[in-house]
Structures are given as structure tokens and as C-alpha cells.
């Protein structure tokens, strides 16, 4: 079985400071890893994914994530947070190979960026 | 392109009533999915359709049925709604139907369902 853990329910950051949202995973074999963002009353929007290759993945809106196989982690990062980054962030994993695109999501981390 | 659309946006049902949630995508994607989102539990897969003409159970299928009407449309039916089905329901789609691909899922805006 595959699983994702997002250990922090909420992360608070001041605007302009760097942010990190943590994610660890458990999966048989090599993982596909994803980050999605959800703004209030909206659906999930794709941010970035790791498939293979470089461990540092760059995505939308200045976000990036680092895949660390030994620590089974895929933390989301941004060098300088914006108030508009405040949202709910989900990490997701899928085994490679695995049954057709069945993703397992974490429980989400609420990011609050303040002035 | 509208992407993934869902109707209705909001619905209130009484226990025992039935309803169908509609989902359509205009991205020519092969696979479609239904999830429910509950506080503190993330998203859980209800049913999915890897390709037109096929459907499979996900993590929490009890109390639901689905129909892959054609390549564009994937509906979710609650035959006899229960308060435990109060949730936000999301439809998603992805291009590739086969395993082994880092396929991205694209989500609709959601349907907020309350069962009294």
C-alpha cells in the first residue's frame, strides 16, 4: 500500500521569508510525486511533479520541490513567500509502475503567509 | 478550453434521496476519477475510469455508482444518500490510461453536497 504524510496541519510564514511544506511518502518501488494547491472554494491545481531525473523540480508560481530518496521526502519550497500563496497544499504519490494513475493524497497543509 | 466542469456546484439532499453528479472534460483525456474531500482526510478516490467503457472501484466506493457515458463524461450517482456522504466531491481527468506514466490529473471546481 502507498501512503503520504504531511506532518504539519498549518505552516505560518511572513511574506518575503522562505517557506517549506513537508511531505514524506511510502510506496513500493519508485514513486511519482505531485504537489497540488487548493484555493478557497476551488478545485485542486497542479503545481509540480517528480517522475525521474533531477531531484530538484521546479513548478508553477516560483515553487520547487526536492526529491530525497533516502529520506523518502518530497518537500515543497519557495524562496520568498507571498500573501497570495496562502492556500491548502496537498502532496500525492503514485507507485511506478502502478495501477492506472491511482494517486494517494496526504491530508493537506494549510499555508498562511502574513504581512 | 473549459477543462473539467462539474454540476451542480451545491446540493442539499434529505436522507434517502438520490442524485447524480455530472462531470465533463474537454481535454480529450482518457482517464477520469471521482474523489471526495473531507476535513482532515485529504482526498479519497471513490471510483475511476481508466478508459472509455471501463470503471473500477477506488478506496471508498460503498454507496456510490458511476457511469462513463462517453470519453468526455463521467457521472457519480448516490442511490440513497446518507449523512455520511456529506462532503465535497471532485472530478478529475488525466491523459494517459496506462500505468508507468507520470500522468498529471486535472481537477474540476467541486460539488459541495450536504445530506440532512
Interface residues (C-beta under 8 A of the other chain):
Chain A: X4 X32 X34 X36 X41 X42 X43 X44 X45 X46 X49 X51 X52 X90 X96 X97 X98 X99 X100 X101 X102 X103 X105 X106 X107 X108
Chain B: X4 X31 X33 X40 X41 X42 X43 X44 X45 X48 X50 X58 X90 X92 X94 X96 X97 X98 X99 X100 X101 X102 X103 X104 X105 X106 X107 X108 X109 X110
